[in-house]
Amino acid sequence: MLSLPQRERRQAWVLLAPMLVMMFLLTAWPLARTLWLSFTDAALIGGGAVPAYVGFANYLYALTDPDFLAALARTLYFTLVSVAFEGVIGVLVALLLNQQFYGRGLLRVLVILPWALPTIVNAMMWRLNFNPDYGSVNALLTQTGLIDRYRSWLGSPDSAMNAVMIADIWKNYPLVTLLTLAALQSIPEDLFEAARIDGASAWRRFRAITLPAILAPLGVALILRTIDAFKIFDIIYVMTRGGPVDSTKTLSFFVYQESFSYLRAGSGAAYAILMTLLCGILIAIYMLMLSRQRRRGITP
């Protein structure tokens, strides 16, 4: 006779079974197919010729391909800078929205608006903002005297990636804000009152009370944003097509071109597998950092 906890666990597995089966079918087969293609010289042309097995040749070539390594460097730059700014801006805005002031509800709606926009719409909007002839960015900067003439922000290799990152940061920092704000509102006000009575400064209250409370949701938000930023594709496709001079060609765009522009499915699959492994490494690093921070918070 099964005990109550055992019956509850069995019922839970029965209820989860359909979802687990669907997840397996939707992820395991495409992943296995991609992994198999990465060990072949498969191409999207050739009249149905059977791909030849090439072993680790695609992987070895990828690790020595200067174009792939350059795309990796651009992807890491985009990910680290974008996620860092989104984290800082998101926390600062959450701290602001956690205060009592007139119009706070309207401001919360306006903050969520960028995140609610589809990525394609956001990319098109910022592409118009950075237009070299009539864009609002040039108009604002010239009228304030920060620049003396209109510039082609998306047409210059020196500024294109930074322009794309601005668009990405503007759209995605609300995610960090929402998760951080939810954590802030769960902190009892009595803790802050007691800290004020003890003479703790604002910075000390933030370090001792606020930061430990928001650390876990902030970590979740940064992990999610790291995954999204590392595989960024759609916003770059709309705004720059990887240009100019490949200055915004990230790993996802590189895999797309290798597979569907150059029709090399085998090497494209190898690049995709390597990209997945790198993304997993970044997630593991984040998780390790979070676990260490939690242990420091628990240990006196």
C-alpha positions in Angstrom: 0.0 0.0 0.0 1.5 3.3 -1.1 1.8 6.1 1.5 0.2 9.5 0.9 3.5 11.2 -0.2 4.2 8.3 -2.6 0.7 8.5 -4.2 1.1 12.3 -4.6 4.5 11.9 -6.3 3.0 9.2 -8.6 0.1 11.5 -9.5 2.4 14.4 -10.1 4.5 12.3 -12.6 1.3 11.1 -14.3 0.1 14.7 -14.8 3.6 15.8 -16.0 4.0 12.9 -18.4 2.2 14.4 -21.4 4.2 17.6 -21.1 7.5 15.6 -20.7 6.7 13.5 -23.8 6.0 16.6 -25.9 9.2 18.3 -24.7 11.2 15.2 -25.6 9.7 15.0 -29.1 10.1 18.7 -29.7 13.7 19.0 -28.5 15.4 15.6 -28.6 14.8 14.8 -32.2 15.9 18.2 -33.6 18.9 18.1 -31.3 19.9 14.6 -32.3 19.4 15.5 -36.0 21.6 18.5 -35.7 24.2 16.6 -33.8 24.3 13.9 -36.6 24.5 16.6 -39.3 27.5 18.2 -37.6 29.6 15.1 -38.2 28.8 15.1 -42.0 29.4 17.3 -45.0 25.7 17.7 -45.6 24.6 20.5 -48.0 21.3 21.9 -48.9 22.2 21.4 -52.6 23.4 18.3 -54.5 20.2 16.6 -55.6 19.7 14.4 -52.5 23.2 13.1 -52.3 23.9 11.1 -49.1 26.1 13.1 -46.7 29.5 11.7 -46.0 30.7 11.2 -42.5 33.6 13.6 -41.7 34.1 13.0 -38.0 35.1 16.1 -36.0 36.4 18.0 -39.1 33.6 20.6 -38.9 34.4 21.2 -35.2 38.1 21.5 -35.8 37.6 23.9 -38.6 35.2 26.0 -36.6 37.7 26.3 -33.7 40.3 27.7 -36.1 38.0 29.7 -38.4 38.9 33.4 -37.9 35.4 34.4 -39.0 33.7 32.2 -36.4 36.1 33.4 -33.6 35.4 37.0 -34.6 31.6 36.3 -34.4 32.1 34.7 -31.0 34.0 37.8 -29.8 31.2 40.1 -31.0 28.6 37.9 -29.4 30.4 37.9 -26.1 30.8 41.7 -26.2 27.1 42.1 -27.1 26.0 39.8 -24.3 28.2 41.1 -21.5 27.6 44.8 -22.2 23.8 44.5 -22.9 23.1 42.3 -19.9 25.2 44.5 -17.6 23.4 47.7 -18.6 20.0 45.9 -18.4 20.8 44.7 -14.9 21.9 48.1 -13.6 19.1 50.1 -15.3 16.5 47.5 -14.3 17.5 47.6 -10.6 17.6 51.4 -10.6 14.2 51.7 -12.2 12.7 49.1 -9.9 14.0 51.0 -6.9 12.4 54.2 -8.3 9.0 52.4 -8.9 9.1 51.0 -5.4 8.8 54.5 -4.0 5.5 56.3 -3.3 4.8 59.2 -5.7 2.0 60.6 -7.8 1.7 58.9 -11.2 3.6 55.7 -10.2 1.0 53.5 -11.8 1.2 55.2 -15.2 5.0 55.1 -15.0 4.9 51.4 -14.4 2.8 50.9 -17.5 5.2 53.0 -19.6 8.2 51.0 -18.3 6.5 47.7 -19.3 5.7 49.0 -22.8 9.1 48.4 -24.5 9.2 44.8 -23.3 5.6 44.2 -24.6 6.6 45.3 -28.1 7.5 42.5 -30.6 11.2 42.4 -31.3 10.7 43.1 -35.0 8.6 46.2 -34.2 11.3 47.4 -31.8 14.0 46.8 -34.3 12.2 48.7 -37.0 11.5 51.6 -34.7 15.1 51.9 -33.7 16.2 51.5 -37.3 14.1 54.6 -38.1 15.5 56.4 -35.0 19.1 55.8 -36.2 18.3 56.8 -39.8 21.1 59.0 -41.1 18.7 61.5 -42.8 15.7 61.9 -40.6 16.3 59.9 -37.5 15.3 61.2 -34.1 18.7 60.3 -32.6 20.6 62.6 -34.9 18.0 65.4 -34.5 18.3 65.2 -30.7 22.1 65.1 -30.6 22.5 67.9 -33.0 20.0 70.1 -31.3 21.7 69.6 -27.9 25.1 70.3 -29.4 26.5 66.8 -28.7 27.3 66.3 -32.4 27.8 68.8 -35.2 26.3 66.9 -38.1 24.1 63.9 -38.8 25.8 60.5 -38.7 25.1 57.1 -40.1 25.0 55.1 -36.9 24.1 51.8 -38.4 26.3 52.4 -41.4 29.6 52.7 -39.5 31.5 49.6 -38.2 32.5 51.7 -35.1 29.0 52.5 -34.0 26.6 49.8 -35.5 27.0 47.3 -32.7 26.5 49.9 -30.0 23.4 51.2 -31.7 22.0 47.6 -31.8 22.8 47.2 -28.1 20.9 50.4 -27.3 17.8 49.0 -29.0 18.2 45.7 -27.2 18.7 47.3 -23.8 15.7 49.6 -24.2 13.5 46.6 -25.0 14.7 44.2 -22.3 15.6 46.1 -19.2 11.9 46.0 -18.1 12.2 42.3 -17.5 14.8 42.9 -14.9 12.7 45.8 -13.5 9.6 43.6 -13.1 11.3 40.7 -11.3 13.3 43.1 -9.1 10.2 45.1 -8.3 8.3 42.0 -7.3 11.1 41.1 -4.9 11.3 44.6 -3.4 7.6 44.6 -2.6 7.9 41.4 -0.7 10.3 43.0 1.8 8.6 44.0 5.1 8.8 47.7 5.8 9.5 46.9 9.4 13.0 45.8 8.5 13.8 49.3 7.0 12.3 51.0 10.0 14.4 49.0 12.4 17.5 49.8 10.3 16.7 53.5 10.3 16.3 53.5 14.1 19.7 51.8 14.4 21.2 54.6 12.3 21.9 52.6 9.2 22.6 54.7 6.1 20.7 54.2 2.8 23.6 52.4 1.3 23.9 50.1 4.3 20.2 49.4 4.2 20.5 48.5 0.6 23.4 46.1 1.2 22.0 44.4 4.3 18.2 44.2 3.4 17.5 45.1 -0.3 20.3 43.3 -2.1 19.9 39.9 -0.4 16.1 40.0 -1.1 16.5 40.8 -4.8 19.6 38.7 -5.5 17.7 35.5 -6.5 15.1 37.1 -8.8 17.8 39.3 -10.3 20.0 36.3 -11.0 17.1 34.6 -12.7 16.5 37.7 -14.9 20.2 37.9 -15.8 20.3 34.3 -16.7 17.3 34.6 -19.0 18.7 37.7 -20.6 22.1 36.1 -21.0 20.6 33.2 -22.9 18.5 35.6 -25.1 21.4 38.0 -25.7 23.9 35.2 -26.6 21.6 33.9 -29.3 20.5 37.3 -30.6 19.4 37.2 -34.2 16.1 38.9 -35.1 17.0 42.5 -34.0 20.3 42.3 -35.9 18.6 40.8 -39.0 16.2 43.7 -39.1 18.6 46.5 -38.2 21.9 45.7 -39.9 21.8 42.3 -41.6 25.1 41.6 -39.8 26.8 44.6 -41.4 28.5 46.9 -42.1 31.6 44.9 -42.9 30.3 42.1 -40.6 30.6 44.4 -37.5 27.3 43.1 -36.1 27.5 39.5 -37.3 26.9 37.5 -34.1 27.0 33.7 -33.7 23.3 33.2 -34.5 23.7 35.3 -37.7 26.8 33.4 -38.6 25.1 30.0 -38.2 22.1 31.3 -40.3 24.4 32.4 -43.1 26.5 29.2 -43.0 23.4 27.0 -43.1 20.9 28.9 -45.4 23.0 31.4 -47.4 26.0 29.2 -48.1 23.9 26.0 -47.9 26.5 24.2 -45.8 24.2 22.3 -43.4 27.0 20.1 -41.9 29.3 22.9 -40.8 26.3 25.1 -39.9 25.1 22.3 -37.5 28.6 22.1 -36.0 28.5 25.8 -35.4 25.1 25.6 -33.8 26.2 22.8 -31.4 29.2 24.8 -30.4 27.0 27.8 -29.8 24.7 25.7 -27.6 27.7 24.5 -25.6 29.0 28.0 -25.1 25.6 29.2 -23.9 25.5 26.3 -21.4 28.9 27.3 -20.1 27.7 30.9 -19.5 24.6 29.6 -17.7 26.8 27.4 -15.5 29.0 30.3 -14.6 26.0 32.4 -13.6 24.6 29.6 -11.5 27.9 29.1 -9.7 28.1 32.8 -9.0 24.6 32.8 -7.6 25.2 29.8 -5.4 28.3 31.4 -3.9 26.5 34.6 -3.2 23.7 32.8 -1.4 26.2 30.9 0.7 27.9 34.2 1.7 24.5 35.6 2.6 23.7 32.7 4.8 27.1 32.3 6.4 27.8 35.0 9.1 
